[in-house]
Amino acid sequence: MSAVLSPITFTEALKFWLRLGFISFGGPAGQIAIMHRELVEQKRWISERRFLHALNYCMLLPGPEAQQLATYIGWLMHRTWGGIVAGGLFVLPSLVILIGLSWVYVAFGSVTWVAGLFYGIKPAVAAIVLQAVWRIGSRTLKHPRKVPLLWAIAVASFVAIAVLEVPFPWVVAAAALTGVLGARFAPAQFAPGGNHGGAAKDWGPAVIDDHTPSPDHARFSRVRLLAIVLAGAVLWLLPMGALVAHGGWDGTLAQMGWFFSKAALLTFGGAYAVLPYVYQGAVEHQQWLTGAQMMDGLALGETTPGPLIMVVAFVGFVGGWTRQVLGPDALFLGAALAATVVTWFTFLPSFLFILAGGPLVEATHGKLGFTAPLTAITAAVVGVIATLALFFLVHVARDARPAGWPVDWVALGIAAAAAVALLRYKIGVIPVIAGCAVVGMVLRVSGWS
């Protein structure tokens, strides 16, 4: 007998999204894994097939896919305000934490025990990404009928990015084209599991199940689409107009708003895909911060909750501090304002993409012609996340290795221990990060690394 699940109240959802904002470590892969575990496996608020359908759409968009996925699910459950709350709370805790850490960074500099914390946390983050590769790959590639083609797509995407350095948008386009052709010539490779191994059999019934009709607000409406587009234009133009009125078009704050508006439309494939563009513009062209400061900001972004692209808040804070955007007597306020401006213009398009495009996505779940390209993209993303794991492991092995060592065996040992804790013993993300941070601090303070 199927269990009768109670509707999700806005208060319940609000509590979850607030908690998620403080525990969403591990970059997009880790954040998606956390949402899957909580929403699909434990709370049963949404079925796995609906979850993956929404995720596939978010993978197509520029912007942070984990934050967009939270926005989508919040919107699906509780209309526009549900999406705004879910997406906003995914970002706000990270913004507040990064403003505080950025102030410590610029005001007091680095000390040994802080460097030790970072030394231990980086291997833990690498292990979290490895765990996400395993979790998402095992779900996407496990079906026997799907193994040949979807595995080939995953491996090809890994080689394309890690070896051939193909831009992520081309990888997505190739995977989508493969799905379009596959739906016509090899539909069994892309067909959903249905009653034979589908998500419902694995996890039980969900509030938003495979066959739950889309709510009224999730159905396409030209009037609603026009309202969203106009609201988005106003929400961009008013803040930009205020910044131009304050310091002129060439002022630091206006230039930050304009630059990160453009960057927001280039973030296909997550933060690492757009970091070279941000580095070129913020470091080399605008000189808001130095290259070394940019790398330190990336470390902070890796080790705080929220999307990794939140490193842009650090860029804004340091740029606002060095340029004294509110004068020398208000360094912190000016820097915090700059970080907030950068965050606003970076994330505004993400909300608009979900609120405007969500009804189209809801109208297509279960239709092979639409789902096959997205299934292929999911397989490609498995390979992409694997390249991210490799990127982390290479930097863990090289960045802080002792003189004369080919690699940093201590850091790799921490990463291996964290991976065993996550994969074998199912220890939570937060305890693993905290434990690795303490180990790294002790090693640095004692002089072992």
N, C-alpha and C positions, 0 to 999 in steps of 0.2 A: 504494500500500500504506500502511495507517495505521501510524503510529509506535506502538511499545509504550512506554508511559510508566510509570516506576517509581512505586510508592506513595510518598506523602509521609511522611517520618519526623517524629517529634515534634521532634527536634533541628533539622531543617531549618526546620520551621515556627517554632520558638522563635526562631531567628536572624532570620527574616524579621520576625516581630512586634516584636522588640526594635528592629530597624532602622527599622521603620515608625514606632514611637513617637517617634523623633528626627527624622524627615523629613516628618511629616504636617502640613505647612504649608498655608495657603490656605483654612482653614475646611472645612466639610463637602464643598463642591463639589470643592475641590482634593484633599481626602483621598480621596474616592471615585474621582477620576480617577487618583490614584497607585495605589490598589488595583487598579483595572481594568487599568492598564498593566502592573503587576507580575504579578498573579495570572491575568488572562485572556489578555493579549497575549503576555507573555514567558515566564512559568513554566508556563503552561497547567495550573494546578492545578484550575481550575474553568471551565466553559464560560460564554460570555456570557449565555446564556438562564438558566442557574441563578443566575448572579451577579445579573442584573437581577430575577429572581423574589425572591431574598432581599432585595435593595435595596428593592423595592416594599413588602414587608412592614415593613421597618424604617421606611419613610416614614410608615406608618400609626401608628406608636407615638410616644408622648411620649418625649423624650430625644434624645441626639445620634445621628443616623442612621448616621454614618460609624463611630462606635465600636461601635454595635450590629451593623453589617454585619460588622466584623472579628470580633466575638464569635460571630456566626452562622456564618461560614465556619470559624473555629477549632473551634467545636462540631461542625460537620458533619464535619470531618476527624478530630478527635481527642477526641470525646466532651466531657463536662462540663469536664474540666480544660483541654482545648484551647480551649474558649470562654472560660474564666476567664483563661487566660494571654493569649490574643489581646486580649480587652477590657481586661485590667489593664495590659498593656504599652502599650496605646494611650493610657493616661491617666497612668501613673506618671512617665515622663520629663517630661511637661508639668508635673505637680505639683511635682517637684523643681526644675525650672527656674524656675517661677513663684514658689516660695518664696524662691529666691535673689534673683530680680529684685525681688520685693516688699520684701525686706529692704533692698536697695540703695535702693529708692525711699523708704521711710519713714525710713531712717537717714541718708541723704546728700542727698536731694532731687535735683532735675534740674540738669544742666549742659548747656552748649551742644552738645558733641559727641554726647551721648546724644539730645538733641532732634533733632539732624541725622540720626541713625540712623533714628529713627521717621519723620522727614520723607521719607526715601527709601524706607522699607519699605512705607508705606501705599499708594503708587501701584503697587508691585509686587504687593501682595495684590489690588488691584483687577484687575490684569491676569490674575492666576491665576484669579480667579473668572470673568472673561470667557472664558479658555481652557476652563474647565469647562463653561460654557454651550455652547460650540461642540462640545466632545467629546460630551457627553451628548445634546445636541440632534441632532447629526448621526447618532447611533446610533438614537435613539428615533423621529425624525421622517423618516428618509430613505426608507423603503419607499414606492413610488409609490401603492400601494393605501391606505396609511395617512395620506397627506399631508393630505387635506381635513379630516377630523374631528380627528385628533391635533394638527395645527397649530392648529386653531380652539381646542382645549382649552388649548394652551400660551399662545396670545395672550390668551384670556379670563382665564386665571389671572394673567398679567402685569397686565392692566388692573384686575382685581379688587383686587389687592394694592397696586399702585403708584399707582393713580388713585382707586379707590373705597374703599381701606383696609378691605377685607373681611377678617375674621379668618381666619388660615390653616386652622383646622379646618373652616370652612365651604367653603373652596376644595377641600380634600381630599374632603369629603362630596359636593360637587357633581360632582367628577371621578369618584368611585367610582360615583355614581348613573348618570352618563353611560355608564360602562363596563358596568354591569348592563344598561341598556337597549340599549347597542350590541351586547352579546353576543347579544341576542335578535333585534334588528331589522337590524343591520349587522355581522354577525360577521366579514366580510372585513377590516373596518377594524381589528380587534383580534386577528386570528389571528396566531400566531407564524410566523416566516419558514419553518420547516420545512426542506426540502431545497433551497429556492430562495431563497438569500440568507440563510440562518441563520448563526448564529455559528460553527458548525463549519467552514463553507466559508471563512469569513474568516480564522480563526485556527488551524485544525487541531484534532485531537483533544485532549481534556483528561482529566486524571485523574478528575475528577468531571464527566462529560459530560452531554449533554442526557438520555440514556436510561440513565445509571448508576443502578441501584436505590439507594434510600435505605438506609444502614446500619441495623443493628438498633436502635442507640441513638436513631435519629432517627424511630422509629415510635412512635405514640401509646401511652401506657400510663397508666392511671389511678393506679397505684401510684407511678410516677415523678413524675407531676404533683403528687400529694399531698406527696411527699417534697420537691419543690422549693418548694412553697408553705410548708410547715412550716419548711424551712431559711431561707427569706426572712424569715419572721416572727421567727425566733430572731436572725438577723443584724441585724434592725432593733431588736428589743426590748432585747437585751443592751447594745449601745453606748448606746442612749438611757437605759436604766436607770442605767448608770454615770455618764452626764453629769448626770442628775437627782440622783443620790447625791452627786456632787461639789459642785454649786452650786445645787441646787434647780431646780424647773421654770422659774422666772423667771430663772435664771442665763443668762449670755450663750451658753455652749456648748450648753445644752439648747435654747434658743430658736433658735439657728442650725440645729441638727439638725432641729427641727420645721419651721421655715420652709422649708428647702431640701428636705425631704421633700415638702412641698406643691408647691414649685416644680418638682420633678422630674416631677410628673404633669401639668404645664401646658406643657411644652416641645414642643408640636406645632409643627413647622416650623422647628426649630432655635433657636439661642440668641437671635436677634433677636426672635423671637416672645415670649420670656419676659423679655427684659431690662426692659421697662416694669414688669412685676410685681416683679422683683428690685429695681429702682430705687426703686419706691414703698415696698417693705417695708424694704430695707436702709438706704436714705438718709433717706427722709421719716419712716418710722414708728420703726424701731429706732435710727436715727442711728449705725450702726456705722462709717460713713464719709461724706464729703461728696460732693456731686454732681460736683465737679471731680475728686476722687479716683476716682470711678466711671468717668469718661471716660478717665482715664489707665490704669485697669485694663483697660478695653476695648481700648485700644491695645496693651497688653502681650499680651492674649489673642489679638489679631489677628496678632501677630508672633512667637508662639512655637508650637512644634508641639503637636498635640493638638486636641481639640474646642474650639471657640470658647467654649462654655459653661464652660470652665475659668476664665473670668473670675471665677467664683464663688470660686475658691481665693484670688484677690487680695482679694475682698471679705472672706472669712474671715480672711485674714492681717491686713489693716488693722484689721478689727474686733477681732480678738484682741489686737493690739498696743495700740490705743487704750483698750480696756477692761481691759487688764492681767489677762487671765483666769487666769494663774498667778502674779500678783504683779509688782511693779515690778522685782524682781531677776531675773526670767526672761521678759523681754519677747519675745525671739526664740522660745524654746521654746513659750510660750503662743500666739504668733501662728502658728507652724508647726502646733501642735496644732489650732487653730481652722481653718486651711486644710485640714488632713487630715479633720477632722470634716465640714466642708462638702462636701468631695469625696466622702466615703463615702456620705452620705445623698443626694447628687445622683445618683450613678451606680448605687447598689444596685438600684433598680427596672429599670434598663436590662438588667442581667444576668438578672433574673428573667423579664422579658418574653421574652427570647430563649430561655432554657432551657425555659420553660414552653410557649411558643407555637411553637417551631421544628418539632416533629413535625407539627402541623397544616399548616404551610406546606409541608413536604416531601411531604405526602400530596396536595397540590393542584397541583404543577407540571405543566404541560401540559394542565390542565383549563380550557377556555375560560371556563366560568362563574365561576371564581375568578380567572383571570389577566386577563380583560378589564378588571375594575375596577382592578386594579393597573397594567395598561398605561396606562389613562387617567390614573391618579395620576402615573405617571412623566412623561407628557406635561405634566401640570399643573406638576410640579416643575421642568421646563425653564423655564417662565415665572416660577416663584418664584425660581429661581437668577438669572434675568435681572434681577429686581427687586433682588436683593442686589447684583449688579454695579452697577446704577444707583445704589443707596444709597452704595456705596463711592466711585464716581466723583464724585458730588455733594459728598461730604465732602472728597475729595482736592482738588476745585476751589475749595472755599470756606474750609475751616478755617484755612489758613495763608497766605491770599493777601496780598500786600503792599498797603499802604495805597494807595488809588486804582485798584487793579486790579479789574476785574469778576470775574475768576477767576484762579486760580493757574496761569498758563500753563506755568511750569516744572514743577510737579508733574504736570500733565496730559501734558507732554512725556515725563517719566520713565515714566508709565503706558503711553503709546503705545509707547515704546522697549521696555519690558518685554513688552508684548503681541506685538510683532513678533518678539522673541527667542523667546518661547514658541511662538507659532503658526507663524511662517514658518521659523525656524531650528531649532526643536525643542530649544532649550537647556533644561537641567534646572531644576527649581524652585529648588533651593538656590543654584546659581550666580547666577540672576537676582535672588533676594532679597539675596544678599551684594553683588552689584554695585550694586544700587539703594541699599542701605544706605550703601555707601562714597560714592556720588555725593551722597546727601543730607547726609552728614556733612561732606564737603568744601564743599558749597554753604553750609551753615550756619556752619561755622568761618570761611570766607572772607568771610562777610557778603553773599553773593549772594542769600540768601533769608531 
